[in-house]
Amino acid sequence: MKRPLADTALIVAFEASASDLLAYLARRVGSDDAPDLLGDTMVVAWRRVRELPGEPERARMWLFGIARGTLQNHARGERRRWALVDRIRSQVRDDATPSADAGMDVRDAIARLDPDLAELIRLVHWDRFSLTDAAELLGIPASTARGRYQRAKEHLRAALSIEAPLA
């Protein structure tokens, strides 16, 4: 199968510039993210292959222009992610996070439960899902969730030697 002339020209331009583009990206974002950004640059170039200049040096500069745009998109995304992290941190109340040893016996008792029972307890009590919503999330009927929840409470009462019912 014969490749269109523009595709062949883009392959040649990539082969000539790939290591320089990777170094350019790595100097700006580090060696961990640079290969992914090079891939993003290549995808954009393939989409815009009809705009590829015919002269080799112009094609190289065109690829660097696309790489620069990819870097700018990456930087915007990083800023948005950090802003989201900051917003989430500001919304989390200090008292919502127990100290390291607070509730250790309860966490240990939950960890000793069957994994399905433990996850149901965590969803209901830690993540504040209703039993019906937790059942939906786990992909089980609500009646099955109710039975598992009762069994989990019995195991936890026995493990913690609690006489009072769990809500």
C-alpha positions as CSV (number, residue, x, y, z in Angstrom):
1,M,0.0,0.0,0.0
2,K,1.4,3.3,-1.0
3,R,1.5,6.2,1.5
4,P,0.4,9.6,0.5
5,L,3.2,12.0,-0.1
6,A,2.4,14.2,3.0
7,D,2.5,11.1,5.3
8,T,5.9,10.1,3.9
9,A,7.2,13.7,4.3
10,L,6.0,13.8,7.9
11,I,7.7,10.5,8.7
12,V,10.9,11.9,7.3
13,A,10.5,15.1,9.3
14,F,9.8,13.1,12.5
15,E,12.8,10.8,12.0
16,A,15.1,13.8,11.5
17,S,13.7,15.7,14.5
18,A,12.5,13.2,17.1
19,S,15.6,13.2,19.3
20,D,15.8,17.0,19.2
21,L,12.1,17.3,20.0
22,L,12.4,14.8,22.9
23,A,15.3,16.8,24.3
24,Y,13.4,20.0,23.9
25,L,10.4,18.6,25.8
26,A,12.6,16.9,28.5
27,R,14.4,20.1,29.3
28,R,11.1,21.7,30.0
29,V,9.1,19.0,31.8
30,G,11.6,16.3,32.8
31,S,12.3,13.0,31.3
32,D,9.2,11.3,32.8
33,D,6.6,13.3,30.9
34,A,8.7,14.1,27.8
35,P,7.9,10.9,25.8
36,D,4.2,11.3,26.4
37,L,4.3,14.9,25.2
38,L,6.3,13.8,22.2
39,G,3.6,11.3,21.4
40,D,1.0,14.1,21.8
41,T,3.0,16.2,19.5
42,M,3.1,13.5,16.9
43,V,-0.7,13.0,17.1
44,V,-1.3,16.7,16.5
45,A,1.2,16.7,13.6
46,W,-0.6,13.7,12.0
47,R,-3.9,15.5,12.3
48,R,-2.4,18.6,10.6
49,V,-0.2,16.8,8.1
50,R,-1.6,18.9,5.2
51,E,0.0,22.0,6.8
52,L,3.5,20.4,6.8
53,P,5.9,22.7,5.0
54,G,7.9,21.1,2.2
55,E,11.3,22.5,3.1
56,P,13.1,20.3,5.7
57,E,14.1,23.1,8.0
58,R,10.6,24.7,7.9
59,A,9.1,21.2,8.6
60,R,11.4,20.9,11.7
61,M,10.4,24.4,12.9
62,W,6.7,23.4,12.3
63,L,7.2,20.3,14.5
64,F,8.8,22.4,17.2
65,G,5.9,24.9,17.0
66,I,3.5,22.0,17.6
67,A,5.7,20.7,20.5
68,R,5.5,24.2,22.0
69,G,1.7,24.1,21.8
70,T,1.7,20.7,23.4
71,L,3.8,22.1,26.3
72,Q,1.4,24.9,26.8
73,N,-1.5,22.5,26.9
74,H,0.4,20.4,29.4
75,A,1.2,23.4,31.6
76,R,-2.5,24.5,31.6
77,G,-3.6,21.0,32.5
78,E,-1.0,20.9,35.4
79,R,-2.3,24.3,36.7
80,R,-5.9,23.0,36.5
81,R,-5.0,19.8,38.4
82,W,-3.1,21.7,41.1
83,A,-6.0,24.2,41.5
84,L,-8.4,21.3,41.9
85,V,-6.2,19.7,44.5
86,D,-6.0,23.0,46.4
87,R,-9.8,23.3,46.2
88,I,-10.3,19.8,47.5
89,R,-7.8,20.3,50.3
90,S,-9.6,23.5,51.4
91,Q,-12.9,21.8,51.5
92,V,-11.7,18.9,53.6
93,R,-12.3,19.6,57.3
94,D,-9.4,19.0,59.6
95,D,-11.7,17.0,61.9
96,A,-12.7,14.7,59.0
97,T,-9.3,13.1,59.1
98,P,-8.8,11.0,62.3
99,S,-5.4,10.9,64.0
100,A,-3.2,8.0,63.1
101,D,-4.2,5.9,66.0
102,A,-7.8,6.9,66.3
103,G,-10.1,4.0,65.4
104,M,-7.2,1.6,64.8
105,D,-9.1,-1.2,66.4
106,V,-12.1,-0.6,64.1
107,R,-10.0,-0.4,61.0
108,D,-8.2,-3.6,62.0
109,A,-11.6,-5.4,62.6
110,I,-12.8,-4.2,59.2
111,A,-9.6,-5.3,57.5
112,R,-10.1,-8.8,58.9
113,L,-13.6,-9.1,57.3
114,D,-14.2,-10.8,54.0
115,P,-13.2,-8.3,51.3
116,D,-16.8,-7.9,50.1
117,L,-18.1,-7.3,53.5
118,A,-15.3,-4.9,54.4
119,E,-15.9,-2.9,51.2
120,L,-19.7,-2.6,51.9
121,I,-18.9,-1.3,55.5
122,R,-16.4,1.2,54.1
123,L,-18.9,2.4,51.5
124,V,-21.7,2.9,54.0
125,H,-19.8,4.3,56.9
126,W,-16.7,5.9,55.5
127,D,-17.9,7.1,52.1
128,R,-21.5,7.8,53.4
129,F,-23.3,5.9,50.6
130,S,-26.8,4.6,51.4
131,L,-27.0,0.8,51.5
132,T,-28.9,0.9,48.2
133,D,-26.3,3.1,46.5
134,A,-23.5,0.9,47.9
135,A,-25.2,-2.2,46.5
136,E,-25.5,-0.5,43.1
137,L,-21.9,0.5,43.2
138,L,-20.9,-3.1,44.0
139,G,-23.2,-4.5,41.3
140,I,-25.3,-6.6,43.7
141,P,-29.0,-6.6,44.5
142,A,-30.0,-4.4,47.5
143,S,-31.3,-7.5,49.3
144,T,-27.9,-9.1,49.0
145,A,-26.3,-5.9,50.4
146,R,-28.7,-5.9,53.3
147,G,-27.8,-9.5,54.2
148,R,-24.1,-8.9,53.8
149,Y,-24.4,-5.7,55.9
150,Q,-26.1,-7.5,58.7
151,R,-23.4,-10.3,58.6
152,A,-20.6,-7.7,58.6
153,K,-22.1,-5.9,61.6
154,E,-22.3,-9.2,63.5
155,H,-18.7,-10.0,62.7
156,L,-17.6,-6.5,63.8
157,R,-19.6,-6.7,67.1
158,A,-17.9,-10.0,67.9
159,A,-14.5,-8.7,66.9
160,L,-14.9,-5.5,68.9
161,S,-17.0,-7.0,71.7
162,I,-19.6,-4.3,71.3
163,E,-23.1,-4.7,72.8
164,A,-24.6,-1.6,71.3
165,P,-26.0,-2.0,67.7
166,L,-24.1,-0.4,64.8
167,A,-26.2,2.1,62.9
